[in-house]
Amino acid sequence: MTLAEFDALPADEAERVVAPCVAIPSWAAGLVAGRPYADVGDLLAAAERLAAAWTDTEVEGALADHPRIGERHFGDGESAALSAREQAGVDPADAEVQTRLRAGNAAYEERFGRIYLVRAAGRSAEEMLALLEERLKNDPATEITVTKGQLAEIALLRLRGLLA
């Protein structure tokens, strides 16, 4: 889809187009309300500004649309397809990595009460495991900030992909 096509869509359809980027309805609505955009950079800047305003509650809610690292998305829509592509660096047949991911995911969930979220696109399983181990050292306030940043990175990558 081109930016001009996105700008020309009816509002409800435009929101449906960007919704798989992140499960935060206010973000999609804000992007749509900001149309038309001068160029893709303008759209991405708006997306980043909107992401900076996410509340902890919105972030926690959006995590429900993400699988654990190393696991498949439970759905079958666009978000599930995006997730599968993003986690391509995790080999489901690598038993050692799968065991380490399960243990790391469990430790993270026990410590922070939510799934471990990291921008998986372009990262190997080893990189994601190293980041997980580092982030387990964070205090809860720092970690929610890091999680927001990772969620924003994912949303912006997905948005860029829509307008390719």
Phi and psi in degrees as GROMACS dihedral restraints (atoms count N, CA, C in turn):
[ dihedral_restraints ]
;  ai    aj    ak    al  type     phi  dphi    fc
    3     4     5     6     1   -90.8    20    10
    4     5     6     7     1   164.2    20    10
    6     7     8     9     1   -62.7    20    10
    7     8     9    10     1   -40.4    20    10
    9    10    11    12     1   -61.4    20    10
   10    11    12    13     1   -40.1    20    10
   12    13    14    15     1   -65.1    20    10
   13    14    15    16     1   -42.4    20    10
   15    16    17    18     1   -61.2    20    10
   16    17    18    19     1   -46.6    20    10
   18    19    20    21     1   -61.1    20    10
   19    20    21    22     1   -30.0    20    10
   21    22    23    24     1   -86.1    20    10
   22    23    24    25     1   -12.2    20    10
   24    25    26    27     1   -66.6    20    10
   25    26    27    28     1   149.1    20    10
   27    28    29    30     1   -59.5    20    10
   28    29    30    31     1   150.4    20    10
   30    31    32    33     1   -54.6    20    10
   31    32    33    34     1   -45.9    20    10
   33    34    35    36     1   -65.8    20    10
   34    35    36    37     1   -36.1    20    10
   36    37    38    39     1   -70.7    20    10
   37    38    39    40     1   -40.1    20    10
   39    40    41    42     1   -62.2    20    10
   40    41    42    43     1   -39.3    20    10
   42    43    44    45     1   -64.2    20    10
   43    44    45    46     1   -39.8    20    10
   45    46    47    48     1   -63.3    20    10
   46    47    48    49     1   -35.1    20    10
   48    49    50    51     1   -65.1    20    10
   49    50    51    52     1   -44.0    20    10
   51    52    53    54     1   -89.4    20    10
   52    53    54    55     1   -12.9    20    10
   54    55    56    57     1   -55.3    20    10
   55    56    57    58     1   -38.7    20    10
   57    58    59    60     1   -66.3    20    10
   58    59    60    61     1   -11.3    20    10
   60    61    62    63     1   -67.2    20    10
   61    62    63    64     1   -39.3    20    10
   63    64    65    66     1  -164.7    20    10
   64    65    66    67     1   139.7    20    10
   66    67    68    69     1   -84.3    20    10
   67    68    69    70     1    59.2    20    10
   69    70    71    72     1  -130.3    20    10
   70    71    72    73     1    97.4    20    10
   72    73    74    75     1   -55.7    20    10
   73    74    75    76     1   -34.4    20    10
   75    76    77    78     1   -65.2    20    10
   76    77    78    79     1   -30.9    20    10
   78    79    80    81     1   -67.6    20    10
   79    80    81    82     1   -49.0    20    10
   81    82    83    84     1   -60.8    20    10
   82    83    84    85     1   -45.1    20    10
   84    85    86    87     1   -62.7    20    10
   85    86    87    88     1   -40.1    20    10
   87    88    89    90     1   -64.8    20    10
   88    89    90    91     1   -40.6    20    10
   90    91    92    93     1   -62.5    20    10
   91    92    93    94     1   -44.4    20    10
   93    94    95    96     1   -66.2    20    10
   94    95    96    97     1   -41.5    20    10
   96    97    98    99     1   -64.4    20    10
   97    98    99   100     1   -26.1    20    10
   99   100   101   102     1   -82.3    20    10
  100   101   102   103     1    -2.5    20    10
  102   103   104   105     1   -69.9    20    10
  103   104   105   106     1   153.8    20    10
  105   106   107   108     1   -83.4    20    10
  106   107   108   109     1   156.6    20    10
  108   109   110   111     1  -104.6    20    10
  109   110   111   112     1   143.2    20    10
  111   112   113   114     1   -65.6    20    10
  112   113   114   115     1   -37.7    20    10
  114   115   116   117     1  -162.3    20    10
  115   116   117   118     1   176.2    20    10
  117   118   119   120     1   -62.2    20    10
  118   119   120   121     1   -37.2    20    10
  120   121   122   123     1   -59.4    20    10
  121   122   123   124     1   -38.7    20    10
  123   124   125   126     1   -64.1    20    10
  124   125   126   127     1   -43.8    20    10
  126   127   128   129     1   -62.2    20    10
  127   128   129   130     1   -45.6    20    10
  129   130   131   132     1   -65.4    20    10
  130   131   132   133     1   -36.6    20    10
  132   133   134   135     1   -64.1    20    10
  133   134   135   136     1   -41.3    20    10
  135   136   137   138     1   -64.1    20    10
  136   137   138   139     1   -41.9    20    10
  138   139   140   141     1   -61.6    20    10
  139   140   141   142     1   -40.3    20    10
  141   142   143   144     1   -67.2    20    10
  142   143   144   145     1   -41.6    20    10
  144   145   146   147     1   -62.2    20    10
  145   146   147   148     1   -43.9    20    10
  147   148   149   150     1   -64.1    20    10
  148   149   150   151     1   -39.6    20    10
  150   151   152   153     1   -64.7    20    10
  151   152   153   154     1   -34.9    20    10
  153   154   155   156     1   -63.8    20    10
  154   155   156   157     1   -20.2    20    10
  156   157   158   159     1   -94.0    20    10
  157   158   159   160     1     0.1    20    10
  159   160   161   162     1   -58.9    20    10
  160   161   162   163     1   139.4    20    10
  162   163   164   165     1   -87.3    20    10
  163   164   165   166     1   163.1    20    10
  165   166   167   168     1   -58.2    20    10
  166   167   168   169     1   -38.6    20    10
  168   169   170   171     1   -64.5    20    10
  169   170   171   172     1   -42.0    20    10
  171   172   173   174     1   -63.1    20    10
  172   173   174   175     1   -42.1    20    10
  174   175   176   177     1   -63.4    20    10
  175   176   177   178     1   -47.3    20    10
  177   178   179   180     1   -57.2    20    10
  178   179   180   181     1   -42.9    20    10
  180   181   182   183     1   -64.9    20    10
  181   182   183   184     1   -39.0    20    10
  183   184   185   186     1   -67.1    20    10
  184   185   186   187     1   -26.3    20    10
  186   187   188   189     1   -63.6    20    10
  187   188   189   190     1   -24.2    20    10
  189   190   191   192     1   -62.9    20    10
  190   191   192   193     1   -18.8    20    10
  192   193   194   195     1   -94.3    20    10
  193   194   195   196     1    10.3    20    10
  195   196   197   198     1  -122.2    20    10
  196   197   198   199     1   135.8    20    10
  198   199   200   201     1   -79.3    20    10
  199   200   201   202     1   164.5    20    10
  201   202   203   204     1   -63.3    20    10
  202   203   204   205     1   150.5    20    10
  204   205   206   207     1   -61.3    20    10
  205   206   207   208     1   129.9    20    10
  207   208   209   210     1    94.7    20    10
  208   209   210   211     1    -6.8    20    10
  210   211   212   213     1  -114.3    20    10
  211   212   213   214     1   159.8    20    10
  213   214   215   216     1   -84.4    20    10
  214   215   216   217     1   148.6    20    10
  216   217   218   219     1   -64.4    20    10
  217   218   219   220     1   141.2    20    10
  219   220   221   222     1   -75.0    20    10
  220   221   222   223     1   -18.0    20    10
  222   223   224   225     1   -95.0    20    10
  223   224   225   226     1  -172.3    20    10
  225   226   227   228     1  -135.6    20    10
  226   227   228   229     1    14.1    20    10
  228   229   230   231     1   -91.0    20    10
  229   230   231   232     1  -163.2    20    10
  231   232   233   234     1   -62.2    20    10
  232   233   234   235     1   -39.7    20    10
  234   235   236   237     1   -61.8    20    10
  235   236   237   238     1   -39.0    20    10
  237   238   239   240     1   -65.5    20    10
  238   239   240   241     1   -41.6    20    10
  240   241   242   243     1   -64.9    20    10
  241   242   243   244     1   -41.8    20    10
  243   244   245   246     1   -62.3    20    10
  244   245   246   247     1   -44.6    20    10
  246   247   248   249     1   -60.2    20    10
  247   248   249   250     1   -43.7    20    10
  249   250   251   252     1   -61.1    20    10
  250   251   252   253     1   -42.5    20    10
  252   253   254   255     1   -66.0    20    10
  253   254   255   256     1   -40.7    20    10
  255   256   257   258     1   -66.7    20    10
  256   257   258   259     1   -32.8    20    10
  258   259   260   261     1   -93.4    20    10
  259   260   261   262     1    21.1    20    10
  261   262   263   264     1   -60.9    20    10
  262   263   264   265     1   -21.2    20    10
  264   265   266   267     1   -76.6    20    10
  265   266   267   268     1    -3.5    20    10
  267   268   269   270     1  -105.7    20    10
  268   269   270   271     1   113.4    20    10
  270   271   272   273     1   -82.4    20    10
  271   272   273   274     1   112.7    20    10
  273   274   275   276     1   -64.9    20    10
  274   275   276   277     1   -16.1    20    10
  276   277   278   279     1   -88.9    20    10
  277   278   279   280     1    -8.2    20    10
  279   280   281   282     1   -83.8    20    10
  280   281   282   283     1    96.7    20    10
  282   283   284   285     1   -61.1    20    10
  283   284   285   286     1   -39.1    20    10
  285   286   287   288     1   -64.3    20    10
  286   287   288   289     1   -46.2    20    10
  288   289   290   291     1   -63.7    20    10
  289   290   291   292     1   -42.4    20    10
  291   292   293   294     1   -61.7    20    10
  292   293   294   295     1   -40.8    20    10
  294   295   296   297     1   -64.7    20    10
  295   296   297   298     1   -44.5    20    10
  297   298   299   300     1   -65.2    20    10
  298   299   300   301     1   -39.3    20    10
  300   301   302   303     1   -65.4    20    10
  301   302   303   304     1   -43.3    20    10
  303   304   305   306     1   -59.4    20    10
  304   305   306   307     1   -45.3    20    10
  306   307   308   309     1   -65.9    20    10
  307   308   309   310     1   -43.1    20    10
  309   310   311   312     1   -65.6    20    10
  310   311   312   313     1   -43.9    20    10
  312   313   314   315     1   -59.7    20    10
  313   314   315   316     1   -43.4    20    10
  315   316   317   318     1   -64.0    20    10
  316   317   318   319     1   -43.2    20    10
  318   319   320   321     1   -64.0    20    10
  319   320   321   322     1   -40.6    20    10
  321   322   323   324     1   -64.0    20    10
  322   323   324   325     1   -47.6    20    10
  324   325   326   327     1   -63.5    20    10
  325   326   327   328     1   -36.4    20    10
  327   328   329   330     1   -67.1    20    10
  328   329   330   331     1   -40.1    20    10
  330   331   332   333     1   -73.6    20    10
  331   332   333   334     1   -42.9    20    10
  333   334   335   336     1  -112.4    20    10
  334   335   336   337     1    -9.7    20    10
  336   337   338   339     1    74.6    20    10
  337   338   339   340     1    20.2    20    10
  339   340   341   342     1  -154.4    20    10
  340   341   342   343     1   169.5    20    10
  342   343   344   345     1   -71.3    20    10
  343   344   345   346     1   154.5    20    10
  345   346   347   348     1   -78.8    20    10
  346   347   348   349     1   122.1    20    10
  348   349   350   351     1  -117.8    20    10
  349   350   351   352     1   130.7    20    10
  351   352   353   354     1  -144.3    20    10
  352   353   354   355     1   147.2    20    10
  354   355   356   357     1   -67.0    20    10
  355   356   357   358     1   109.7    20    10
  357   358   359   360     1   -84.7    20    10
  358   359   360   361     1   -27.9    20    10
  360   361   362   363     1   -56.3    20    10
  361   362   363   364     1   125.7    20    10
  363   364   365   366     1    81.3    20    10
  364   365   366   367     1     3.2    20    10
  366   367   368   369     1  -114.8    20    10
  367   368   369   370     1   145.5    20    10
  369   370   371   372     1   -83.2    20    10
  370   371   372   373     1   165.7    20    10
  372   373   374   375     1   -59.7    20    10
  373   374   375   376     1   -39.5    20    10
  375   376   377   378     1   -62.2    20    10
  376   377   378   379     1   -41.2    20    10
  378   379   380   381     1   -63.0    20    10
  379   380   381   382     1   -44.0    20    10
  381   382   383   384     1   -66.0    20    10
  382   383   384   385     1   -36.3    20    10
  384   385   386   387     1   -66.5    20    10
  385   386   387   388     1   -41.7    20    10
  387   388   389   390     1   -63.0    20    10
  388   389   390   391     1   -42.1    20    10
  390   391   392   393     1   -64.5    20    10
  391   392   393   394     1   -40.5    20    10
  393   394   395   396     1   -59.0    20    10
  394   395   396   397     1   -47.5    20    10
  396   397   398   399     1   -61.7    20    10
  397   398   399   400     1   -39.6    20    10
  399   400   401   402     1   -65.4    20    10
  400   401   402   403     1   -44.1    20    10
  402   403   404   405     1   -70.3    20    10
  403   404   405   406     1   -23.1    20    10
  405   406   407   408     1   -62.3    20    10
  406   407   408   409     1   -19.1    20    10
  408   409   410   411     1   -83.4    20    10
  409   410   411   412     1   -12.4    20    10
  411   412   413   414     1   -71.0    20    10
  412   413   414   415     1   152.9    20    10
  414   415   416   417     1   -80.5    20    10
  415   416   417   418     1   162.5    20    10
  417   418   419   420     1   -57.1    20    10
  418   419   420   421     1   -39.1    20    10
  420   421   422   423     1   -66.5    20    10
  421   422   423   424     1   -42.3    20    10
  423   424   425   426     1   -64.5    20    10
  424   425   426   427     1   -42.1    20    10
  426   427   428   429     1   -67.4    20    10
  427   428   429   430     1   -37.3    20    10
  429   430   431   432     1   -66.3    20    10
  430   431   432   433     1   -33.8    20    10
  432   433   434   435     1   -65.5    20    10
  433   434   435   436     1   -42.9    20    10
  435   436   437   438     1   -64.1    20    10
  436   437   438   439     1   -42.8    20    10
  438   439   440   441     1   -61.1    20    10
  439   440   441   442     1   -43.3    20    10
  441   442   443   444     1   -58.4    20    10
  442   443   444   445     1   -43.6    20    10
  444   445   446   447     1   -62.9    20    10
  445   446   447   448     1   -41.9    20    10
  447   448   449   450     1   -66.2    20    10
  448   449   450   451     1   -41.3    20    10
  450   451   452   453     1   -63.0    20    10
  451   452   453   454     1   -40.2    20    10
  453   454   455   456     1   -64.6    20    10
  454   455   456   457     1   -42.0    20    10
  456   457   458   459     1   -59.0    20    10
  457   458   459   460     1   -44.3    20    10
  459   460   461   462     1   -61.8    20    10
  460   461   462   463     1   -47.3    20    10
  462   463   464   465     1   -60.9    20    10
  463   464   465   466     1   -43.9    20    10
  465   466   467   468     1   -69.0    20    10
  466   467   468   469     1   -37.7    20    10
  468   469   470   471     1   -62.7    20    10
  469   470   471   472     1   -43.2    20    10
  471   472   473   474     1   -65.0    20    10
  472   473   474   475     1   -41.3    20    10
  474   475   476   477     1   -62.9    20    10
  475   476   477   478     1   -43.8    20    10
  477   478   479   480     1   -57.6    20    10
  478   479   480   481     1   -42.2    20    10
  480   481   482   483     1   -63.3    20    10
  481   482   483   484     1   -31.5    20    10
  483   484   485   486     1   -66.5    20    10
  484   485   486   487     1   -31.4    20    10
  486   487   488   489     1  -105.7    20    10
  487   488   489   490     1    31.0    20    10
